[in-house]
Amino acid sequence: MKLDPAVIKLLQLDPDMASVSSAGGGGCSSASTSKITTTLDDGSKKQFFMKTGSGKDAQTMFEGEHASLSALHSAVPNLCPNSFGWGQFSESPKTFFLVTDYLNLSSRGSSTSSSSPSLAAKLAKLHTTPAPTPPGHSQPMYGFPVTTCCGDTPQDNTWKSSWPDFYANNRLRFILRRSEASNGKDAELHTLVEKTASTVVPRLLGEGHLGGKQGIRPVPVHGDLWSGNASRGIIGGGSGGEPEDVVYDSSACYAHSEFELGIMRMFGGFGGGFLKEYHELCPKTEPVGEYEDRVRLYELYHHLNHHALFGGGYRSGAVSIMKNLIGKYGKEGGGLRAMGAVGNASA
């Protein structure tokens, strides 16, 4: 398999000393994967991981994943592979690529070395790292500088100063529109999502309520952290290092730290010991008594996203969460300051 000149230029490789072969696992429905191996001047080998895909969707996906991995790697360098860049093939302009560190993976069940931080510790460090201030703004914001894809869904990461505004409009109402485009109008689902966005979100996430007087601040989150996107491995692909806990296929944004826990709860794979260690380093947000319901509210987005992507099988989970939360928190006029910020953006 020939390595495209655009990749050679990005990585500054000697084409006579580099080879490319197939690799498994693309992280999305449309990407194919390859392993690039090059021989360095000292005779040692270095490996890279490359995803390729065609069309605008691939371009959006790879730009988002590059920015996501860069944000995570900047905050916690040993949490995920570094991304070297993305671009367009020179010899096949409709094909796009993303190149990252190669991960030599082993199972998460393999023994954990005491010399490397656990995944819980790395995630807690990520979730206590303040988000940077975006250009043109005077403070850190909720959102992300580019579109990111959760599965095959391109997400609206438009900057918002208010977390309940971002979650209600950029996540819940946004994914409802995607679901209706994929599955057709659903009056009950529409009513439940709107009720959740307009009453439950400000009640649970309202400014002046979530986090108490100090409030919350945006932090980087992986965004799609189910157990299939976490493992143990050696970043860089070498055999001389020791495996450590790593994540990949990220769909990052700057968010409330607990937003990460929604998809982790939905698919499992992160047990009580993990959460105990994590919360010792990244405490539950006040009011702690509403923690479980906040995580369920965040889990809702992923049920709706899976419904948008795969159809009716995920509808019941979303409906169940919304009916429960509306029953507890859905009284109109909760009186929280965020109420006006999460009004129906499509009205």
C-alpha positions as CSV (number, residue, x, y, z in Angstrom):
1,M,0.0,0.0,0.0
2,K,1.4,3.3,-1.0
3,L,1.6,6.3,1.4
4,D,0.1,9.5,-0.1
5,P,2.5,12.4,-0.5
6,A,0.3,14.6,1.8
7,V,0.8,12.2,4.7
8,I,4.6,12.0,4.0
9,K,4.7,15.8,4.1
10,L,2.7,16.1,7.3
11,L,4.9,13.6,9.1
12,Q,8.1,14.6,7.4
13,L,8.9,11.0,6.5
14,D,11.4,9.5,4.1
15,P,9.1,7.7,1.7
16,D,11.8,5.0,1.1
17,M,11.8,4.2,4.8
18,A,8.1,4.2,5.4
19,S,5.4,1.5,4.8
20,V,1.7,1.4,5.4
21,S,-0.5,-1.7,6.2
22,S,-4.1,-2.3,7.2
23,A,-5.1,-2.0,10.8
24,G,-8.4,-2.9,12.5
25,G,-11.0,-0.6,14.1
26,G,-12.1,2.7,12.6
27,G,-14.2,4.1,15.4
28,C,-17.0,5.0,13.0
29,S,-19.0,3.5,10.3
30,S,-17.2,5.1,7.3
31,A,-13.5,5.1,8.2
32,S,-10.9,2.6,7.2
33,T,-7.6,2.3,9.2
34,S,-4.0,1.8,8.5
35,K,-0.7,1.5,10.4
36,I,2.3,3.5,9.2
37,T,5.7,2.2,10.1
38,T,8.9,4.2,9.5
39,T,12.5,3.5,10.2
40,L,14.3,6.3,12.0
41,D,18.0,7.4,11.5
42,D,19.1,5.3,14.5
43,G,17.5,2.2,13.0
44,S,14.5,2.1,15.4
45,K,10.9,1.8,14.3
46,K,8.2,4.4,14.8
47,Q,4.5,3.7,14.2
48,F,1.5,5.9,13.4
49,F,-2.2,5.2,13.2
50,M,-4.2,6.6,10.2
51,K,-7.9,6.8,9.5
52,T,-9.1,7.5,6.0
53,G,-12.6,8.3,4.6
54,S,-14.2,10.0,1.7
55,G,-16.4,13.1,1.4
56,K,-17.6,15.9,3.6
57,D,-18.6,13.7,6.5
58,A,-15.1,12.3,6.7
59,Q,-13.6,15.8,6.6
60,T,-15.8,17.0,9.4
61,M,-15.2,13.8,11.5
62,F,-11.4,14.0,11.2
63,E,-11.2,17.7,11.8
64,G,-13.2,17.2,15.0
65,E,-11.3,14.2,16.2
66,H,-8.0,15.9,15.6
67,A,-9.1,18.9,17.7
68,S,-10.6,16.6,20.4
69,L,-7.5,14.5,20.8
70,S,-5.4,17.7,20.9
71,A,-7.5,19.2,23.6
72,L,-7.4,16.0,25.7
73,H,-3.7,15.4,25.1
74,S,-2.9,19.0,26.0
75,A,-4.6,18.6,29.4
76,V,-3.4,15.1,30.2
77,P,-0.7,13.9,27.8
78,N,-0.7,10.3,28.8
79,L,-4.5,9.9,28.5
80,C,-4.8,9.5,24.8
81,P,-2.8,9.3,21.6
82,N,-1.6,12.6,20.2
83,S,-2.9,13.7,16.8
84,F,-0.4,14.9,14.3
85,G,-2.9,16.3,11.9
86,W,-5.6,15.7,9.3
87,G,-5.9,16.6,5.7
88,Q,-6.7,15.7,2.1
89,F,-4.8,13.2,0.0
90,S,-2.8,14.7,-2.8
91,E,-3.4,11.8,-5.3
92,S,-7.1,11.3,-4.3
93,P,-8.5,14.7,-3.4
94,K,-11.9,13.3,-2.3
95,T,-10.2,11.2,0.4
96,F,-9.4,12.7,3.8
97,F,-7.1,11.3,6.5
98,L,-6.2,11.7,10.2
99,V,-2.9,10.6,11.7
100,T,-2.3,9.9,15.4
101,D,0.1,8.0,17.6
102,Y,-0.3,4.3,17.2
103,L,-1.7,2.4,20.2
104,N,-0.5,-1.0,20.9
105,L,-3.5,-2.2,22.8
106,S,-4.1,-4.8,25.5
107,S,-7.3,-5.5,27.4
108,R,-8.4,-3.2,30.3
109,G,-8.5,-6.3,32.4
110,S,-4.8,-6.8,32.2
111,S,-2.7,-6.0,35.2
112,T,-2.2,-2.3,36.1
113,S,1.3,-1.1,36.8
114,S,1.6,1.0,40.0
115,S,3.9,3.4,38.1
116,S,1.2,4.7,35.8
117,P,-1.9,6.7,36.9
118,S,-5.3,4.8,36.7
119,L,-7.9,5.8,34.2
120,A,-10.0,7.3,37.1
121,A,-7.1,9.5,38.1
122,K,-6.4,10.6,34.5
123,L,-10.1,11.4,33.9
124,A,-10.3,13.3,37.2
125,K,-7.3,15.4,36.1
126,L,-9.0,16.1,32.8
127,H,-12.2,17.1,34.5
128,T,-10.4,19.5,36.9
129,T,-8.4,21.3,34.1
130,P,-10.0,24.6,33.2
131,A,-11.1,25.2,29.6
132,P,-9.1,27.8,27.7
133,T,-10.7,31.1,26.8
134,P,-11.7,31.0,23.1
135,P,-10.5,33.8,20.7
136,G,-12.9,36.7,20.7
137,H,-14.3,35.9,24.2
138,S,-13.3,37.2,27.6
139,Q,-13.9,34.0,29.6
140,P,-14.0,30.2,29.1
141,M,-17.1,29.1,27.2
142,Y,-19.2,25.9,26.8
143,G,-18.8,24.3,23.4
144,F,-15.9,23.6,21.1
145,P,-14.1,25.4,18.3
146,V,-15.1,22.9,15.7
147,T,-17.8,20.4,15.0
148,T,-17.2,17.0,16.6
149,C,-19.0,13.7,15.8
150,C,-20.5,11.4,18.5
151,G,-20.8,8.2,16.5
152,D,-21.8,9.5,13.1
153,T,-23.7,12.5,14.5
154,P,-22.0,15.9,13.8
155,Q,-22.7,18.0,16.9
156,D,-23.5,21.7,17.3
157,N,-20.7,23.0,19.5
158,T,-21.5,26.7,19.1
159,W,-20.1,28.6,22.0
160,K,-22.4,29.4,24.9
161,S,-21.7,31.2,28.2
162,S,-24.4,29.2,30.0
163,W,-24.2,25.5,30.6
164,P,-28.0,24.9,30.8
165,D,-28.4,26.9,27.6
166,F,-25.8,24.8,25.9
167,Y,-27.2,21.5,27.1
168,A,-30.8,22.3,26.4
169,N,-30.2,23.8,22.9
170,N,-26.9,22.4,21.6
171,R,-27.6,18.9,22.8
172,L,-31.2,18.0,23.6
173,R,-33.1,20.1,21.1
174,F,-30.4,19.6,18.5
175,I,-30.5,15.8,18.8
176,L,-34.4,15.9,18.7
177,R,-34.2,17.6,15.3
178,R,-31.7,14.9,14.1
179,S,-34.0,12.2,15.4
180,E,-37.1,13.7,13.7
181,A,-35.1,13.9,10.4
182,S,-34.1,10.3,10.7
183,N,-37.3,8.7,12.2
184,G,-40.1,11.1,11.3
185,K,-42.2,13.3,13.7
186,D,-43.0,11.8,17.1
187,A,-45.4,13.9,19.0
188,E,-44.8,12.2,22.4
189,L,-41.0,12.3,22.1
190,H,-41.1,16.0,20.9
191,T,-43.2,17.0,23.9
192,L,-41.1,15.1,26.4
193,V,-37.8,16.6,25.1
194,E,-39.2,20.1,25.0
195,K,-40.6,19.7,28.6
196,T,-37.2,18.4,29.7
197,A,-35.3,21.2,28.1
198,S,-37.5,23.9,29.3
199,T,-38.2,22.8,32.9
200,V,-35.9,19.9,34.0
201,V,-32.7,21.4,32.6
202,P,-33.0,24.8,34.4
203,R,-34.2,23.1,37.5
204,L,-31.2,20.8,37.8
205,L,-28.5,22.7,35.9
206,G,-29.6,26.3,36.6
207,E,-27.0,29.0,37.2
208,G,-27.0,29.9,40.9
209,H,-28.1,26.3,41.7
210,L,-25.6,23.9,40.1
211,G,-22.4,24.2,42.0
212,G,-23.9,26.5,44.6
213,K,-22.6,30.1,44.8
214,Q,-19.4,29.3,43.1
215,G,-21.2,27.7,40.2
216,I,-19.3,25.5,37.7
217,R,-16.7,26.1,35.0
218,P,-16.2,24.4,31.7
219,V,-13.6,21.6,31.5
220,P,-12.6,19.3,28.6
221,V,-14.5,16.0,28.4
222,H,-14.0,13.1,26.1
223,G,-17.6,13.2,25.0
224,D,-18.1,9.6,23.9
225,L,-16.5,7.6,26.7
226,W,-18.1,4.2,26.7
227,S,-16.1,1.2,27.6
228,G,-15.3,0.4,23.9
229,N,-13.3,3.7,23.7
230,A,-11.1,2.9,26.7
231,S,-8.4,0.3,27.0
232,R,-4.8,-0.3,28.1
233,G,-2.0,0.2,25.7
234,I,1.4,1.6,24.8
235,I,1.1,5.0,23.1
236,G,3.4,5.1,20.1
237,G,3.1,1.5,19.4
238,G,6.5,0.4,20.8
239,S,7.0,-2.8,22.7
240,G,9.5,-1.4,25.2
241,G,7.1,0.6,27.3
242,E,4.5,-0.6,29.8
243,P,0.8,-0.5,29.0
244,E,-1.3,2.1,30.8
245,D,-5.0,3.2,30.8
246,V,-5.8,5.2,27.6
247,V,-8.9,6.5,25.7
248,Y,-9.4,7.2,22.0
249,D,-12.1,8.1,19.4
250,S,-13.0,11.2,21.4
251,S,-15.8,13.7,20.7
252,A,-14.6,16.5,22.9
253,C,-16.2,19.7,24.1
254,Y,-15.9,22.0,27.1
255,A,-18.7,21.1,29.4
256,H,-19.8,20.3,33.0
257,S,-17.5,17.5,34.2
258,E,-20.5,15.2,35.0
259,F,-21.7,15.3,31.4
260,E,-19.0,12.7,30.8
261,L,-20.7,10.3,33.2
262,G,-23.9,10.0,31.2
263,I,-22.6,7.7,28.5
264,M,-20.4,5.9,30.9
265,R,-23.5,5.0,32.9
266,M,-25.5,4.1,29.8
267,F,-23.2,1.3,28.6
268,G,-21.5,0.3,31.9
269,G,-18.0,-1.0,32.1
270,F,-16.9,1.5,34.8
271,G,-17.6,0.0,38.2
272,G,-18.1,1.4,41.7
273,G,-14.4,1.2,42.4
274,F,-13.7,3.4,39.4
275,L,-16.2,6.0,40.5
276,K,-15.1,6.0,44.1
277,E,-11.5,6.7,43.1
278,Y,-12.6,9.3,40.5
279,H,-14.9,11.2,42.9
280,E,-12.2,11.3,45.6
281,L,-10.2,13.4,43.1
282,C,-13.1,15.1,41.3
283,P,-15.9,15.5,43.8
284,K,-19.6,15.4,42.9
285,T,-21.0,18.8,42.1
286,E,-23.4,20.4,44.6
287,P,-26.1,19.7,45.3
288,V,-24.8,16.2,45.8
289,G,-28.3,14.9,46.4
290,E,-29.3,15.6,42.8
291,Y,-26.1,13.9,41.4
292,E,-27.9,10.7,40.2
293,D,-30.6,12.6,38.4
294,R,-28.1,14.9,36.7
295,V,-26.2,11.9,35.4
296,R,-29.5,10.4,34.1
297,L,-30.2,13.8,32.4
298,Y,-26.9,13.6,30.7
299,E,-27.4,9.9,29.8
300,L,-30.6,11.0,28.0
301,Y,-28.6,12.8,25.3
302,H,-26.9,9.5,24.3
303,H,-30.2,7.6,24.2
304,L,-31.6,10.2,21.9
305,N,-28.4,10.2,19.8
306,H,-28.6,6.4,19.4
307,H,-32.3,6.7,18.5
308,A,-31.4,9.3,15.8
309,L,-28.7,7.0,14.5
310,F,-30.2,3.5,14.9
311,G,-34.0,4.0,15.2
312,G,-36.7,2.9,17.6
313,G,-34.8,0.5,19.9
314,Y,-33.4,3.4,22.0
315,R,-36.7,5.3,22.2
316,S,-38.0,3.6,25.3
317,G,-34.9,4.4,27.4
318,A,-35.1,8.0,26.5
319,V,-38.8,8.2,27.3
320,S,-38.4,6.5,30.6
321,I,-35.6,8.9,31.7
322,M,-37.7,11.9,30.7
323,K,-40.9,10.8,32.3
324,N,-39.1,10.1,35.6
325,L,-37.2,13.4,35.6
326,I,-40.3,15.4,34.5
327,G,-42.3,13.8,37.3
328,K,-39.7,15.0,39.8
329,Y,-38.5,18.3,38.4
330,G,-40.9,19.3,35.6
331,K,-43.0,21.9,37.4
332,E,-43.3,25.0,35.3
333,G,-41.7,28.2,36.6
334,G,-38.9,26.8,38.7
335,G,-37.7,30.3,39.5
336,L,-34.1,29.7,38.6
337,R,-32.1,32.3,36.8
338,A,-31.3,29.9,33.9
339,M,-34.9,29.5,33.0
340,G,-34.8,32.3,30.4
341,A,-31.6,31.0,28.9
342,V,-33.0,27.7,27.9
343,G,-36.2,28.7,26.3
344,N,-37.2,27.1,23.0
345,A,-34.5,28.2,20.6
346,S,-36.5,27.1,17.6
347,A,-39.6,29.1,18.6
